[in-house]
Amino acid sequence: MKLTQQFTGNWSVIKKVLRWSLLTLPSSFVIGNVIALLLWAIDKVTLIRLLHPQIIWFLPVTGIVIYLIIRAFRETSSNIVLQNIHDASNGVTERSSLPVFLTTVITHLFGGSAGREGTTFQIGASISRFSAKLFRLSEPEFKVVCTSGIAAAFGAIFGVPIAGAFFALEIVREGRFPYNALIPCMVASIVGTLTCNYWGVHSTQFQHIFSSQSRPMFNGNFTPDLLLLAKAGAIGVIMGLLCCLFYLLLQYIKHWIDKSISPKWVIPFVGGILLVALYYVFGTQQYLGLGVAGMGQNAVSIASAFGTGGVDTWSWLIKLLFVVITLSFGFRGGEVIPLLFIGATLGSVLAVVFHAPVPLFAALGFITVLGGSANTPFAATILGMELFGAEYTSYYAFACFIAYFFSPTRKKIERLERPTVPKLFDADYLKEWKLDREIENERLERRKDKNEPNYLEEGDERNNADFEML
């Protein structure tokens, strides 16, 4: 009888996971196609801008057009994606895909220094929300499908299905994996990646760039280089603090702009003027647009950061200035690729300072800024493995988790049901976390003294409760 009940319960779980996986297929397929179209469109408009640099003169007027599109569609999602992606009320709706798509392409056509990955996350979330409502799914199914939409988007844009699944899982609860959604997210990420690849539209092949500049350091059993590991930890500290600087600048500049400039349509107009001025001050297009691959032998880009002498000492700081102005003044595209540019170029510079391998430290800078800014150290580590090879996994993980510890905290973290891993600059939350653990320990000790059964299993029961909630 007990065996029959156990089989029935296990079969129920299997059916639920299979159903959730099938429900993710339609939205993942659509997301893969839309992202392929977005990649193609951004490549085309970027080529137009590079061939006709005078087009940047229209950037101030473009800012007004973007403002009018956002207002016409009543779009409320933020262009600073990673700061809001953890929040359920982040403004992304079923109608967000079109305005976000259009405004991102326009930003890149006229020279805004923004990304594209943030846009794909919003598109993934928007399409999956539409699919979930179209099929009238229950709340648990709705949450799983929406989570899988982000997984499909991440996998498609980077070509990394495993990291895509883990990225979506980490951002849902910010440090607490909803393991029940693991298989649906993996299915969605694979489908999104394959669909995007079907059209022959691929993201930059960073793994080939990395492998052409580096050779595997390990053969057989891993023997850590403790000095190099310490240097990787230092990179994690620096990148975590860099994330703090980046978001503090965005927050305070955006706050000052909103208070000081009126009417609101003037804000992107002024931002466009500032970007045009910076373009002529530095006399180069390499800090405009994505910055993934440069035009010209000496152009600074993410790709050039993996080679010795491929970046200037202050390339990362100049790019940071361009990006902060672009996003603070209302242009669209998100901050993901710009952060990867900043991280890779700074990592390349620090490799020279630390007398370390340039390709490895550029890769560490690349992944640690993502893990620190999005609070996704596991996904960032797996991203490094999929893009740059598993030989360096220990360095990836060590740097990513240190970057997470030193990266910005979330103001709304107290909304979580239970504390996750506290951070260095989260003193108030650290007190709450300590107090919560003390209360929990006292309660369990009282139960233990009363000889109540299964008191040790209570934590496991709480962990498994998410299966019914999500």
CORNOR-V586424 format. One record per residue. N is the residue number from 1. PSI is psi in whole degrees, 0 to 359 (999 if undefined). OMEGA is omega in whole degrees, -180 to 180 (none if undefined). Layout:
n=N psi=PSI omega=OMEGA
n=N psi=PSI omega=OMEGA
This chain:
n=1 psi=314 omega=179
n=2 psi=322 omega=179
n=3 psi=320 omega=178
n=4 psi=317 omega=179
n=5 psi=320 omega=179
n=6 psi=317 omega=178
n=7 psi=318 omega=179
n=8 psi=317 omega=179
n=9 psi=318 omega=179
n=10 psi=320 omega=180
n=11 psi=325 omega=177
n=12 psi=319 omega=178
n=13 psi=316 omega=-179
n=14 psi=316 omega=180
n=15 psi=320 omega=-179
n=16 psi=317 omega=180
n=17 psi=319 omega=178
n=18 psi=318 omega=179
n=19 psi=314 omega=179
n=20 psi=321 omega=180
n=21 psi=319 omega=179
n=22 psi=325 omega=-180
n=23 psi=335 omega=-180
n=24 psi=343 omega=-173
n=25 psi=311 omega=-177
n=26 psi=311 omega=-178
n=27 psi=322 omega=-180
n=28 psi=321 omega=178
n=29 psi=314 omega=179
n=30 psi=317 omega=180
n=31 psi=315 omega=179
n=32 psi=320 omega=179
n=33 psi=316 omega=-179
n=34 psi=320 omega=-180
n=35 psi=324 omega=174
n=36 psi=318 omega=178
n=37 psi=319 omega=179
n=38 psi=314 omega=178
n=39 psi=316 omega=179
n=40 psi=315 omega=-178
n=41 psi=317 omega=-179
n=42 psi=321 omega=177
n=43 psi=318 omega=-179
n=44 psi=312 omega=-177
n=45 psi=329 omega=176
n=46 psi=319 omega=178
n=47 psi=319 omega=178
n=48 psi=316 omega=-179
n=49 psi=320 omega=180
n=50 psi=324 omega=180
n=51 psi=335 omega=-179
n=52 psi=73 omega=-175
n=53 psi=339 omega=-180
n=54 psi=348 omega=-180
n=55 psi=341 omega=-179
n=56 psi=340 omega=178
n=57 psi=338 omega=-179
n=58 psi=2 omega=-175
n=59 psi=318 omega=177
n=60 psi=317 omega=179
n=61 psi=324 omega=177
n=62 psi=322 omega=178
n=63 psi=320 omega=178
n=64 psi=319 omega=179
n=65 psi=316 omega=179
n=66 psi=318 omega=178
n=67 psi=317 omega=-178
n=68 psi=323 omega=178
n=69 psi=313 omega=-180
n=70 psi=319 omega=-180
n=71 psi=321 omega=-179
n=72 psi=322 omega=180
n=73 psi=358 omega=-178
n=74 psi=43 omega=-178
n=75 psi=129 omega=-176
n=76 psi=359 omega=180
n=77 psi=153 omega=-177
n=78 psi=146 omega=175
n=79 psi=353 omega=174
n=80 psi=84 omega=-161
n=81 psi=311 omega=-171
n=82 psi=338 omega=178
n=83 psi=344 omega=-175
n=84 psi=356 omega=-173
n=85 psi=336 omega=179
n=86 psi=344 omega=-174
n=87 psi=129 omega=-179
n=88 psi=332 omega=-180
n=89 psi=48 omega=-175
n=90 psi=4 omega=175
n=91 psi=353 omega=179
n=92 psi=127 omega=180
n=93 psi=181 omega=178
n=94 psi=340 omega=-178
n=95 psi=4 omega=-172
n=96 psi=335 omega=-171
n=97 psi=310 omega=-174
n=98 psi=306 omega=-180
n=99 psi=322 omega=179
n=100 psi=318 omega=178
n=101 psi=308 omega=-176
n=102 psi=312 omega=-176
n=103 psi=328 omega=177
n=104 psi=315 omega=179
n=105 psi=318 omega=179
n=106 psi=319 omega=178
n=107 psi=316 omega=-178
n=108 psi=328 omega=179
n=109 psi=319 omega=-174
n=110 psi=4 omega=169
n=111 psi=14 omega=176
n=112 psi=140 omega=-178
n=113 psi=85 omega=-176
n=114 psi=179 omega=-178
n=115 psi=194 omega=177
n=116 psi=335 omega=-177
n=117 psi=320 omega=178
n=118 psi=322 omega=177
n=119 psi=318 omega=-179
n=120 psi=325 omega=177
n=121 psi=317 omega=179
n=122 psi=320 omega=177
n=123 psi=316 omega=179
n=124 psi=315 omega=179
n=125 psi=321 omega=-178
n=126 psi=311 omega=-179
n=127 psi=319 omega=180
n=128 psi=324 omega=176
n=129 psi=318 omega=178
n=130 psi=316 omega=179
n=131 psi=318 omega=-179
n=132 psi=320 omega=179
n=133 psi=326 omega=180
n=134 psi=320 omega=-180
n=135 psi=2 omega=178
n=136 psi=54 omega=-176
n=137 psi=156 omega=175
n=138 psi=169 omega=-177
n=139 psi=313 omega=178
n=140 psi=317 omega=179
n=141 psi=322 omega=179
n=142 psi=314 omega=-179
n=143 psi=319 omega=-179
n=144 psi=316 omega=-179
n=145 psi=320 omega=179
n=146 psi=320 omega=177
n=147 psi=318 omega=-179
n=148 psi=334 omega=177
n=149 psi=319 omega=177
n=150 psi=322 omega=177
n=151 psi=316 omega=179
n=152 psi=320 omega=-179
n=153 psi=314 omega=-179
n=154 psi=315 omega=179
n=155 psi=320 omega=-178
n=156 psi=318 omega=-174
n=157 psi=326 omega=-180
n=158 psi=345 omega=-175
n=159 psi=33 omega=-176
n=160 psi=87 omega=-174
n=161 psi=324 omega=-178
n=162 psi=312 omega=177
n=163 psi=326 omega=178
n=164 psi=317 omega=179
n=165 psi=315 omega=-178
n=166 psi=328 omega=177
n=167 psi=313 omega=180
n=168 psi=318 omega=-180
n=169 psi=321 omega=-178
n=170 psi=321 omega=-175
n=171 psi=341 omega=-180
n=172 psi=313 omega=-178
n=173 psi=7 omega=179
n=174 psi=70 omega=176
n=175 psi=349 omega=179
n=176 psi=110 omega=-177
n=177 psi=127 omega=166
n=178 psi=85 omega=-170
n=179 psi=336 omega=180
n=180 psi=338 omega=180
n=181 psi=5 omega=-175
n=182 psi=308 omega=-178
n=183 psi=314 omega=176
n=184 psi=320 omega=179
n=185 psi=322 omega=178
n=186 psi=316 omega=178
n=187 psi=315 omega=-179
n=188 psi=318 omega=-179
n=189 psi=319 omega=178
n=190 psi=316 omega=-180
n=191 psi=316 omega=179
n=192 psi=318 omega=-180
n=193 psi=313 omega=-179
n=194 psi=321 omega=-180
n=195 psi=316 omega=178
n=196 psi=318 omega=-180
n=197 psi=332 omega=-179
n=198 psi=325 omega=-178
n=199 psi=2 omega=180
n=200 psi=15 omega=179
n=201 psi=115 omega=-176
n=202 psi=149 omega=172
n=203 psi=169 omega=-180
n=204 psi=133 omega=-177
n=205 psi=77 omega=-177
n=206 psi=331 omega=-179
n=207 psi=326 omega=179
n=208 psi=322 omega=177
n=209 psi=317 omega=-179
n=210 psi=313 omega=-176
n=211 psi=332 omega=179
n=212 psi=339 omega=-179
n=213 psi=347 omega=-172
n=214 psi=164 omega=175
n=215 psi=148 omega=178
n=216 psi=136 omega=-177
n=217 psi=347 omega=-172
n=218 psi=141 omega=173
n=219 psi=127 omega=-179
n=220 psi=222 omega=-178
n=221 psi=143 omega=-178
n=222 psi=126 omega=174
n=223 psi=107 omega=-172
n=224 psi=142 omega=170
n=225 psi=101 omega=-172
n=226 psi=324 omega=179
n=227 psi=317 omega=178
n=228 psi=325 omega=177
n=229 psi=320 omega=177
n=230 psi=321 omega=178
n=231 psi=323 omega=176
n=232 psi=322 omega=176
n=233 psi=322 omega=178
n=234 psi=322 omega=175
n=235 psi=318 omega=178
n=236 psi=317 omega=178
n=237 psi=311 omega=-177
n=238 psi=318 omega=-179
n=239 psi=324 omega=175
n=240 psi=316 omega=177
n=241 psi=327 omega=177
n=242 psi=320 omega=176
n=243 psi=319 omega=177
n=244 psi=312 omega=180
n=245 psi=315 omega=-177
n=246 psi=311 omega=-176
n=247 psi=331 omega=174
n=248 psi=317 omega=178
n=249 psi=314 omega=178
n=250 psi=315 omega=-176
n=251 psi=311 omega=-175
n=252 psi=323 omega=178
n=253 psi=316 omega=179
n=254 psi=320 omega=178
n=255 psi=317 omega=180
n=256 psi=320 omega=180
n=257 psi=314 omega=-178
n=258 psi=327 omega=-180
n=259 psi=331 omega=-169
n=260 psi=332 omega=-172
n=261 psi=128 omega=178
n=262 psi=143 omega=-2
n=263 psi=169 omega=-171
n=264 psi=334 omega=-179
n=265 psi=343 omega=178
n=266 psi=333 omega=-176
n=267 psi=305 omega=179
n=268 psi=332 omega=177
n=269 psi=313 omega=177
n=270 psi=318 omega=178
n=271 psi=320 omega=177
n=272 psi=319 omega=178
n=273 psi=317 omega=180
n=274 psi=319 omega=180
n=275 psi=320 omega=177
n=276 psi=318 omega=179
n=277 psi=316 omega=179
n=278 psi=323 omega=179
n=279 psi=317 omega=-179
n=280 psi=335 omega=176
n=281 psi=314 omega=-178
n=282 psi=344 omega=173
n=283 psi=31 omega=-179
n=284 psi=152 omega=177
n=285 psi=359 omega=-170
n=286 psi=345 omega=178
n=287 psi=5 omega=175
n=288 psi=162 omega=176
n=289 psi=212 omega=-175
n=290 psi=312 omega=-175
n=291 psi=20 omega=180
n=292 psi=312 omega=178
n=293 psi=133 omega=-176
n=294 psi=161 omega=177
n=295 psi=109 omega=-176
n=296 psi=154 omega=-173
n=297 psi=325 omega=-175
n=298 psi=10 omega=-178
n=299 psi=139 omega=179
n=300 psi=134 omega=180
n=301 psi=177 omega=175
n=302 psi=318 omega=-179
n=303 psi=318 omega=-178
n=304 psi=338 omega=-178
n=305 psi=339 omega=-178
n=306 psi=355 omega=178
n=307 psi=150 omega=179
n=308 psi=128 omega=-179
n=309 psi=15 omega=-176
n=310 psi=353 omega=-180
n=311 psi=160 omega=173
n=312 psi=162 omega=-175
n=313 psi=321 omega=-175
n=314 psi=20 omega=179
n=315 psi=317 omega=-178
n=316 psi=322 omega=-178
n=317 psi=322 omega=178
n=318 psi=317 omega=178
n=319 psi=319 omega=179
n=320 psi=319 omega=179
n=321 psi=314 omega=179
n=322 psi=316 omega=-176
n=323 psi=316 omega=-179
n=324 psi=319 omega=178
n=325 psi=316 omega=-179
n=326 psi=310 omega=-175
n=327 psi=324 omega=-179
n=328 psi=327 omega=-176
n=329 psi=11 omega=167
n=330 psi=3 omega=175
n=331 psi=162 omega=-171
n=332 psi=162 omega=178
n=333 psi=334 omega=180
n=334 psi=174 omega=-172
n=335 psi=5 omega=-171
n=336 psi=300 omega=-180
n=337 psi=318 omega=175
n=338 psi=321 omega=177
n=339 psi=322 omega=177
n=340 psi=322 omega=175
n=341 psi=310 omega=-179
n=342 psi=315 omega=-179
n=343 psi=316 omega=-178
n=344 psi=317 omega=-179
n=345 psi=320 omega=177
n=346 psi=321 omega=176
n=347 psi=322 omega=178
n=348 psi=319 omega=178
n=349 psi=316 omega=-178
n=350 psi=334 omega=177
n=351 psi=322 omega=178
n=352 psi=319 omega=-180
n=353 psi=318 omega=-176
n=354 psi=0 omega=-177
n=355 psi=53 omega=-178
n=356 psi=166 omega=179
n=357 psi=125 omega=-178
n=358 psi=312 omega=-179
n=359 psi=319 omega=-179
n=360 psi=316 omega=-177
n=361 psi=331 omega=172
n=362 psi=320 omega=177
n=363 psi=318 omega=178
n=364 psi=317 omega=177
n=365 psi=322 omega=-180
n=366 psi=310 omega=-173
n=367 psi=330 omega=-176
n=368 psi=326 omega=178
n=369 psi=329 omega=176
n=370 psi=313 omega=180
n=371 psi=321 omega=-179
n=372 psi=318 omega=-176
n=373 psi=325 omega=-179
n=374 psi=356 omega=-175
n=375 psi=44 omega=-178
n=376 psi=67 omega=-177
n=377 psi=325 omega=179
n=378 psi=312 omega=-180
n=379 psi=322 omega=180
n=380 psi=321 omega=178
n=381 psi=315 omega=179
n=382 psi=324 omega=176
n=383 psi=317 omega=177
n=384 psi=319 omega=179
n=385 psi=317 omega=-178
n=386 psi=326 omega=-178
n=387 psi=320 omega=-169
n=388 psi=0 omega=177
n=389 psi=149 omega=-173
n=390 psi=355 omega=-178
n=391 psi=336 omega=-174
n=392 psi=20 omega=-172
n=393 psi=318 omega=-179
n=394 psi=322 omega=178
n=395 psi=320 omega=177
n=396 psi=307 omega=-175
n=397 psi=315 omega=-178
n=398 psi=314 omega=-179
n=399 psi=319 omega=-177
n=400 psi=318 omega=-178
n=401 psi=328 omega=174
n=402 psi=320 omega=177
n=403 psi=320 omega=176
n=404 psi=317 omega=-177
n=405 psi=327 omega=-178
n=406 psi=358 omega=-176
n=407 psi=173 omega=-176
n=408 psi=150 omega=175
n=409 psi=169 omega=-180
n=410 psi=132 omega=-179
n=411 psi=331 omega=-175
n=412 psi=18 omega=-177
n=413 psi=338 omega=-179
n=414 psi=349 omega=178
n=415 psi=344 omega=179
n=416 psi=149 omega=-177
n=417 psi=323 omega=-180
n=418 psi=155 omega=-177
n=419 psi=146 omega=171
n=420 psi=205 omega=-178
n=421 psi=121 omega=179
n=422 psi=161 omega=-178
n=423 psi=171 omega=-175
n=424 psi=317 omega=-174
n=425 psi=25 omega=-177
n=426 psi=61 omega=-173
n=427 psi=317 omega=-179
n=428 psi=317 omega=180
n=429 psi=326 omega=178
n=430 psi=321 omega=177
n=431 psi=316 omega=179
n=432 psi=319 omega=-179
n=433 psi=317 omega=179
n=434 psi=317 omega=-180
n=435 psi=317 omega=-179
n=436 psi=318 omega=-179
n=437 psi=323 omega=179
n=438 psi=317 omega=178
n=439 psi=317 omega=-180
n=440 psi=316 omega=-180
n=441 psi=319 omega=178
n=442 psi=318 omega=-179
n=443 psi=317 omega=180
n=444 psi=326 omega=178
n=445 psi=321 omega=178
n=446 psi=319 omega=179
n=447 psi=323 omega=179
n=448 psi=317 omega=180
n=449 psi=329 omega=180
n=450 psi=2 omega=180
n=451 psi=34 omega=177
n=452 psi=137 omega=-175
n=453 psi=155 omega=170
n=454 psi=24 omega=-179
n=455 psi=335 omega=180
n=456 psi=336 omega=-177
n=457 psi=356 omega=-175
n=458 psi=321 omega=179
n=459 psi=319 omega=179
n=460 psi=324 omega=179
n=461 psi=322 omega=178
n=462 psi=322 omega=179
n=463 psi=321 omega=-178
n=464 psi=348 omega=-179
n=465 psi=336 omega=-179
n=466 psi=337 omega=-177
n=467 psi=325 omega=180
n=468 psi=336 omega=-177
n=469 psi=328 omega=-174
n=470 psi=999 omega=none
